Amino acid sequence: MTNQTFNRTEYDTENLLKEFNEIANKLSPPSGLFSSLKQVMRTWMCLNLTSLIQATGYNKRRINQWESQNGKIIINLGSLGSYGNPDYLRADLLLGVRDLPKVFSHQLGYELVMNVTACDHHLINSVDGIFLSHVLEHIPPNLALEALKNCFAYLKKDGCLRIIVPDIAKIKLEPTDDLANNIRNTLGINRSFYDWGHKFMYNSDLLIVLLKQAGFSEITEVDFREGLLGETDLHKYKDGSIYITAIKDN
């Protein structure tokens, strides 16, 4: 066991502890029974509100409108903002309570609301492609396979899925002689695993097994911006991600 001490001229211990506490507080669950219950109830309400909107056929109506104008239906699921192919329909995974009025006035800023863990039966066999970038790691692992099965169900025959997740194999702790850098590496790894609402991390082998179990075939690991629907890949995910395409052939 190595016993080493910090030289404050090399690293400011106070700043190190500040950075650690910022990460720790962000990743820790809220303290107190009321805060915990409030968070659970808000999530439950938003998930069920999204599922309720799905059940009304809202997504199907929007897709029918889009299809009459644009032809193919490709959904950019969970990846909002102005980037990507403008011919893709954008879908959010979770509808906030305050966003409910915007659903009816079509002012959401995106087209669809899709709780991917709850099947929207109106969408079965109605989609040509799904672009699922950095979404699966935010879904509790006990629901991940259900989410992939729903994606499979939404696709038409010969429809394609492109799925991108952080690659656990590329998250490595490489000790150096610099204690400060070692600590920063540790903080960075914890961010990768637990920040941004991450629930689970994957490697390509596990992801391929899950895709097979969901019913997909022609499952292929590809590189950044290569393969089906690759034109929408974001540069910020290039070096730390797994890229896999899959087909629904039945």
Residue pairs with C-beta under 8 A, 6 or more apart in sequence:
4 179
6 13
6 179
6 180
10 178
10 179
10 180
11 179
11 180
16 180
16 183
19 184
19 187
20 183
20 187
23 187
23 190
23 191
23 195
26 195
27 190
27 194
27 195
29 36
29 39
30 36
30 38
30 39
42 97
45 97
46 94
46 95
46 96
46 97
47 94
47 115
47 117
47 118
49 95
49 97
49 100
50 93
50 94
50 95
50 113
50 114
50 115
50 118
51 115
51 118
53 59
53 95
53 103
53 113
54 113
54 114
54 115
54 118
54 120
54 122
55 120
57 122
58 103
58 112
58 113
59 91
59 112
59 113
59 114
59 120
59 122
59 123
60 120
60 122
60 123
60 126
62 89
62 111
62 112
63 73
63 89
63 112
63 123
63 126
63 127
66 73
66 89
66 111
67 73
70 87
72 87
72 128
72 129
73 89
73 126
73 127
73 128
73 129
74 85
74 87
74 88
74 89
74 127
74 128
74 129
74 130
74 131
74 229
75 88
75 89
75 90
75 91
75 112
75 114
75 127
75 129
75 130
75 131
75 154
76 84
76 85
76 88
76 89
76 90
76 91
76 131
76 133
76 232
77 91
77 93
77 114
77 116
77 130
77 131
77 132
77 135
77 151
78 91
78 92
78 93
78 116
78 132
78 133
78 134
78 135
78 138
79 90
79 131
79 133
79 134
79 135
79 232
79 234
80 90
80 92
80 109
80 110
83 232
83 234
84 90
84 131
84 232
85 231
85 232
88 131
88 232
89 111
89 112
90 110
90 111
90 112
91 110
91 111
91 112
91 113
91 114
92 108
92 110
92 112
92 113
92 114
93 114
93 115
93 116
93 135
93 138
94 115
95 103
95 113
99 108
102 108
102 109
103 113
114 120
116 135
116 139
116 147
116 150
116 151
117 139
117 143
117 146
117 147
117 150
118 150
119 149
119 150
119 153
120 150
120 154
123 153
123 154
124 153
124 154
125 153
125 154
125 155
125 156
125 157
126 154
126 156
127 154
127 155
127 156
127 159
128 155
128 156
128 159
128 160
129 155
129 159
129 160
129 161
129 162
129 228
129 229
130 151
130 154
130 155
130 159
130 160
130 161
130 162
131 162
131 229
131 232
132 151
132 161
132 162
132 163
132 164
133 162
133 163
133 164
133 232
133 233
133 234
133 237
134 164
134 165
134 166
134 237
134 241
136 144
136 147
136 148
136 163
136 165
136 200
136 202
136 207
137 165
137 166
137 198
137 199
137 200
137 201
137 202
138 196
138 197
138 198
138 199
139 147
139 199
139 200
140 199
140 200
141 199
141 200
144 200
144 210
145 210
145 213
145 214
148 210
148 211
148 213
148 214
148 216
149 214
149 215
151 161
151 214
152 161
152 214
152 215
152 216
152 248
155 161
155 248
156 248
157 248
157 249
157 250
158 247
158 248
158 249
159 247
159 248
160 228
160 229
160 245
160 246
160 247
160 248
161 211
161 216
161 245
161 246
161 247
161 248
162 227
162 228
162 229
162 230
162 232
162 243
162 244
162 245
163 207
163 211
163 243
163 244
163 245
163 246
164 233
164 237
164 241
164 242
164 243
164 244
165 201
165 202
165 207
165 241
165 242
166 192
166 198
166 201
166 202
166 237
166 240
166 241
166 242
167 202
167 203
167 204
167 240
167 241
167 242
168 201
168 202
168 203
169 203
169 204
170 239
170 240
171 189
171 192
171 193
171 201
171 240
173 185
173 186
173 189
174 185
175 182
175 185
176 182
192 198
192 201
192 240
193 201
202 242
203 242
204 221
204 242
204 244
207 242
207 244
208 219
208 221
208 244
211 219
211 244
211 246
212 219
215 248
215 250
216 246
216 247
216 248
217 246
217 247
217 248
217 249
218 245
218 246
218 247
218 249
219 244
219 245
219 246
219 247
220 227
220 244
220 245
220 246
221 242
221 243
221 244
222 230
222 243
222 244
222 245
223 243
224 230
224 233
224 238
224 241
224 243
225 231
225 233
226 243
227 243
227 245
228 245
229 245
230 243
233 243
